[in-house]
Amino acid sequence: MESEWKPVIVWFCLGLFALAEFGNVQMGSEIRRMCALVGDPVTRPKTAAEEIGAICANRVPDDAYLLRLEARQQARLHASRN
């Protein structure tokens, strides 16, 4: 009976591992987006910005998100000029 349960336990553990890795990827993506929004923490003297900057030190946002962020910033700049 013990040998019948081994494949089930292995697949269950593999499934849990896959879910954990998927969660890690999702969290990493969210952290990269937050870091792109915050920008350079040196220009913001707030404690929260310093903490976020420390979290973001080794994160790089993806190109698609940076393009959307840049477009939003350009739109805001254009709107403030008018």
N, C-alpha and C positions, 0 to 999 in steps of 0.2 A: 504494500500500500504506500510505503514511503516513496518509491520510485515513481508512482503515479502523480504525486504532487510536485516533484521537482520541476518539470517543464512549466507548470502553471505558475509557480513561484518565480521562476526565471523571467517569464513573460510579464508578470505583474511588476517586478522590479525594473525591468527594461522600460515598461510604460511609464512608471513613476519618474525614472531618469529622463526620459524624453520630455515629459511635461515640465520638469524642473529646468531643463535646458531651454525649452521654449520660453518659459517665464524669464529666464536670464536674458535672452535675446530681446524680449519685449522691454524689460526694464532698462537695458542698455540703450535701446532706441529712445526711450522717454528721457533718459538722463542726457543724451546727446542733444535732443531738442531743447531741453531746459537750458543747457549750457550755451547753445546758439542764441537763445533769447536774452540771456543775461549779458553776454558779451565779455568784455575785459573787466575782471573784478578789481583791477588796480584803480580804475577811474571811479569806482563806487566805494565810498568810505564806510558804508553800512556793514554791520557785523554779519547780517544774513548774506550779503553779496560776497563777503570774504569766505564764508563757509561754502557757498555754492562754488566759488572759484576753486577752492581746495578740492571739492568733489570732481570738478570738471578738468582738473589739471591734466589727466591722461586720456581725455575723451575727445573725439573728433566727430563733428556732425556730418551727416551724409550730404552729398552734393545737391540732391533734389530739395531737401529742406532748406539748405543755404540759399538756393535760388529763390524759393518762395519768400524767405525772410528778407532777402535783398529787395525783392519786388515790393514788399510791404513797406520797407523803409523808404524806398524811392517814392512811393505813392504818398506817404506821409510828408516827405520833404517837399514834393510838388504841391500838395494841398496847403502846406504852411506858407508857401511863397505866394499863393493866390489870394 
